[in-house]
């Protein structure tokens, strides 16, 4: 049976709040560079919306029109 994996993401201080759950278990830690912060889902959506509004990307409807034409 495959062991169930628990994935946690956050600052070190946020991860430490789970110390009692993780005690006695093997863990893997990956440090993510602060120079490239991971945007929240909300910020990713806002950025994509700004790009669509300014014409930096094509709306999906235009992409489908091109696919349907072929």
N, C-alpha and C positions, 0 to 999 in steps of 0.2 A: 504494500500500500504506500502511495506517495505521501510524504509528510506535507501538511498544510503550511503554506508560506504566508507570513504576515509582512506586508510592506509598509514601512513608516517613512514619512518625509517631513522635514521641518528643520528648525535650528537645533543645535545640540541640546539647548535647554528644553526644547519641546520634546525631543526624543527621550531625555532623562526622566520625564514625567511617566514614562512607561517602564522604568527600571524594574519594578516589582513583577511585571508581566514577563520580562525578558530574562530575569534571573534564572541561571541554570541552563539556558538555551545558547546554542551557537548563533552568532549574529555576524552579519557582514555590513561594514560601514563604507559608504562611498561619499567622499567630500566633494561637493559641487562648488566650483569657483564662484566667488562673489562678483567677479567682473562681468559675468553674464547671468544676471538673475533670471529665474524662470518666471514668466508672467503668469498671473492667475488666469483661470478660464475666462473670467469676466474681462480682464484686460486684453486677452487674445482676441475675444469677440469684438471689443471696441476698436482694436487696431485693424482688424480685417474690415470692419464696417467703414472706418476712415479711408482705407485704401480703395474700397469699392466706390465710395462717394467722390473721391478725387480722381478716379479713373486709372489708378495704378494697377488694378486687376480687373478682369472682365467678369461680369456677373455670370452665374451658372446658366441662366436662361440663354445667354449668347453662346456659351459653349455647347449647349444642347442643340441650338439651331444649326451650328456648324456640323455637329455629328449627324443630325437628321438629314442634312443636305447631301451627305456622302452616300 
